[in-house]
Amino acid sequence: MKGKGIVVFFAVLLVLLAGAQAAADEVWLKNGDHLTGKVKSLDGGTLLFNTAYAGDLSIKWEEVVNLKTDDPIKVVLGDETTAQGPLSPADPGKVKVKAEQVAEPVTVDLANIKTINPKPPLRMSFRANAGYSRSDGNTDTEDIYADAEFVARTLQNRYTIGGLYKRSESEDVKTEDRALGYMKYDHFFTKKWYGYANATGEKDEFKDLDLRTSLGVGAGYQFIESERTNLSLEGGLSYVNEDYIIAEDNSFAAARWGLKFDHFILPKSLQYFLHHTGLQSVESSDDLILFTQTGFRIPFYKSLNITAQFNWEYDKSPSPGKKESDYTYLLTLGYNWSN
């Protein structure tokens, strides 16, 4: 009797294990591979598929010949129509979607599926970096640096607000005090092309700059926008007004250009970034302003990262007695968040 109980126990266990295995999503590839796991998303031609044995796998969508899911998933087709339900295999290159709103499963070409489980219509991200150093004794210095940026993105609109602050003292005498703030609105006319409007404000006591403001409009092109890589290039016109503490105030119309690039060289481990903007007066070649931020971010715990950064600021016509270029080398602790 006891032996029969053990047999029954293992029989039930085998049934449960078989049921658990059957509950897995399945992917069939052109090369004949058959994977089991969990479909997470499809975006930009890449299927993200989670497995118990290899974690998240990135699979080219063009390599997939069939697909099966046990739980309902949201599918967006090329004409932007959507369906939500479990997928089941059909002929090679096709799947059936059992949507709640229709009685019979709908057969769909895999090539016509644009996204699976698309990201929320409103995506937000926030990053902040801060650095502080102080020395006492034979040398009495203090340095403070902080920057932050918030971005909200919908399908057609992107809102950006950010700024930075840097202050230094030596022997209780202030040697640097700079603040910069900016706002930007992008409206996407297509998936890649967008128009923008931006505003910036800057103060820097040690460059004799009481306040520099600029207002601009223009157009941009988003070459790449993904979790791993982002690249955009833009150009337009701006109006720049400079109020100086001592020197004569100045204002001019300018051509503006901007480049924004970031890329994870090692996925989720090492990110390179380069942000550059330029303003060239259309009235005088002497009025040229450049600002570049570049460096590396190294995530090390959850949303925290270490940033090694270099900032370069260039003003071709600085206030009398001031230098054209300022260089800043930074090692900061950062925080990144996105939904």
N, C-alpha and C positions, 0 to 999 in steps of 0.2 A: 504493500500500500504506500509505504514511504517512497519507494522507487517510482511508482506511478506519479506521485505528487511532484517529484523533481522533473520528470519528463514533461508534465503539464506546464510547470514553471518555465522551462526552457522553450517550450513551444510558444507560449504567450510572449516571451521575451523576443523570440525570432520574428513573430508577427509584428510586434511593436517596432522593432528595428527596421523591418521591411517597410512598414508604414512610414517611418521617419524618412527613410531613403526615398520612398515614392513621393514624399512631400517636397522634395527639392526641385528647384527650377532646373531646366536643362537647355543646353545650347549645342547645336550641331554645326561644325565648321566645314569649309570646303575641302580641307585636307583629310577629312574623315574623323577628326577628333570629336569626342563627345564629352562635354563637361557638365558637372552637376554642381549646384550651388544656389546663389540668389542673385537675380537681376536687380541692379540698383538704379541704373539710369542709362540713357543714350543721349549724347550731346556732342555736336561737332563731328559726327561720323565715328565716334568711339563708344563702344558699349562697355560700361563698368559692371563687372561680374564678380561677385564675392564667392570665394571658395574656402572650405575649412582647411585645406591643405596648402594653399598658396596666397591667402589673403585676397585683396582686390586685384583683379586682372583687367587690363585695358585691351579690348579686342576691337580691331577694325571692323566696322559694321559690314563692309563689303565682303568680309570673310565668313559671315554668318549665313547659313543656308536654311536653318530652321530654329524654332524657339518654342519653349513651353514654360509657362508659369502656373503655379497653383493659386497664388493670391492675385486679386485684381490689381492691374497696373494701369496708369494713364498713358495713352498713346496719342501723339499729335502727328497728323499726316501732313503731306506737303502743301495741301490747300488750307492748312490751319484748322481743319475739322478735328475733333477729338473723340475718342472712345475710351471707355474705362471698363476693364474686366479682365479675367484670366485669358492667357493666350494658349492655343493648342496648335500642334503641327498640322500643316496642310501639304500641298505639293511642294517640292523644293523651291525655295525662294518666296514662299507664301506662308502666312499664318492665319488662324481663325481667332477673331476677337469675340468673346461671349459678353456682349455689353448688356447691362440691365435694361436699357431702354428699347431693345429690339428682341423679338422672340427667338430668332435663329442667329447663330454665329455669323459674323461677317468676315469674308475672306479678304485679306489685305496683302499686297505685295510688300516684301521687306524693304525694297528700294523706295517705296512711297512713305515709309515711316521716318519722320523727321526727328522726333525726340520721344523718349520714354521717361516717365516720371519727371517732367520738366521742373526746373527750380521755381521757387515762389515768384510771382510776378513782381514783387518788390524785394530786391536784394540790397542788403546794407552791409557796409564794412567800416571798421574803425581801427585806426592804428595810432599809437603814441609812443614816443621815445623820450627818455630823460637821462641826463648825465649830470653828475655833481662831483666836484673835487675841491679839497681844502687842505692847505698846509700851514702849519704854525711853527714858530721857532725862529731860525735864522731867516726863513722866507715865510711871509704872511700873504697867502693868495687864496682866492676863492673863485671858482668857475661854475656857472649854472647854464645848462642848455636844455631846452624842451621843444618838441614839435609834435603836431597832431594833425590828423586828417580824417574827415568823415565823408563817405560817399553813399548816396542812395540811388539805386538804379531800377528803372522799370523798362519795359520793352522799348519805349520811345524817348524816355527822358533820363537824364543823369544829373544829379545835384552834388556839388563838391564844396566843402568848406574846410579851411585849414589855416595853419599859421605856425610860426616858430618864434622863440625868444632866446636870446643869449646875453648873459651879463658876466663880466669879469671884474675882479678887484685885486689890487696889489698894494700891500701895506695900507689897507683901508682907503685906498684911492681908486675910484672907479676908472677902469681902463677900456671897458667895452659895454655898450648898452644898445641892443638892437632888437626891434620887434617887427614882424611881418605877418600880415593877414591877407587871405584871399578867398574869393567866392567865385563859383563858375556854374553855369547852366548849359547843358548840352541837349539838343533835341535831334533825335535820329530820324532822318527822312527815309533812309533805307537801313539795312542791317549794318552797313559799313559807314555810310556818309552821314555827317551830322553838322548842324550849325551850333555856334556857341556864343555866349555873352559872358564876359568876366570882369571882375573888379579886384584891384589889389591896393593895399596901403602899407607903407613902410616908414619906420622911424629909425634913425641911427645918429645918435648924438656925436659920435666920434668921426663921422663922415660929414658933419655939419648939416645933416639932413633932418629938418624938423618934421617934414611929412612929404612923401612922394606917393601920389595916387595915379592910377591908370584905369581907364575904362575902355573895353574893347569888344568887338564883334568879329566873327570870322567863320571859317568852315574847317572841318577836320575829317580824317579818314581813320577808322578803327580797323587796322590790319588784322589783329588777333585779339580776342577777348576770351580767356579761359582761366581755369584755376591755376594752371601752370605758367602761362605766358600771356602778357598783355603788351600791345604795341599800338600806339596812335601817333599821328603826325597832323599838325594843324597850322593854319596861317590866317592872318586877318589884319585889321587896322585897329589902332588904339590911340587914345588921347592921353598924354602924360603931363602931369602938373607937378612941379618940384618947388617946395617951399623950404628955403635954407635958413639956418639960424643967423649966419653972418653974410654969406654970399648973396648975390642978386638972384631973385626967384626966376624960374624958367618954366616954359611950357611948350609942347610941340606935338604934332601928329606923327605917328610912327607906324611902321610895318612891324607886325608881331608874328613870331613863329614859336612853336612849342613841340617838344618830343617827350613822350612818356613811355618808358619801357621797363618791364620787370620780367624775370624768367627764373624758374627754379632749375638750376643747373643739376642739382640732385633733388629729386622729388621730395618735397616737404622737409628737406635737410639743409639746403644751401641756395639762397636766392640772391641774384644780382639785380640791381635797379639803377636806372639812369633817368633823371628828370632834368630837362633843360628848357629854358625860355630865353628869348631874345627880343629886344626892342631897338629898332633902328629908325631914327628920325628921317622923315621924308623931306625935311627942310635943310638939315645940316648933317654931314657925315660924322661930325664930332660928337653928336648925341647918340651914343651906342651903349646899351645896358645889357649885360648877360648875367644869367644866374644858373648854375649847374649844381645838382646834388647827385652823387653817385656812391655806390658802396655795396656791401654784402650784409644780408640778414641771415642769422643762423638760429633757427628754432631749437630750443633745448628742453622746454617743459610746457606741455599744453599750449597755451596761447602766448607764452613768453618767448622772447628772442633776444639775441645780442646783435647789435648793429655796429659795423665798422664803416664809417661814412666820411666822405670828403666833400666839402662845399667850396665852390669858387664863385666869387662875385666880382664883376668887372664893370667899371664906369669909365668910359673913354674921356669924359670931361668932368672930373671930380671938382669939388670945391677947392679953391686955391690953397696949396700947401698940403693937400691930401693925396694919397696914393690911388692909382687906378684899380688895383686888385686887392682883394681880401681873401685869405685862405683859412679854412677851418678844418681841423682834423678831429674826428669825434669817435668815441667808443661809448655806446649808450646801451641801456637796458630798455627793451621795447615790449609792447603789448599789441597783438593783432586779434581782431574779432570779426567774424562774418557769419551771416545766417545761411 
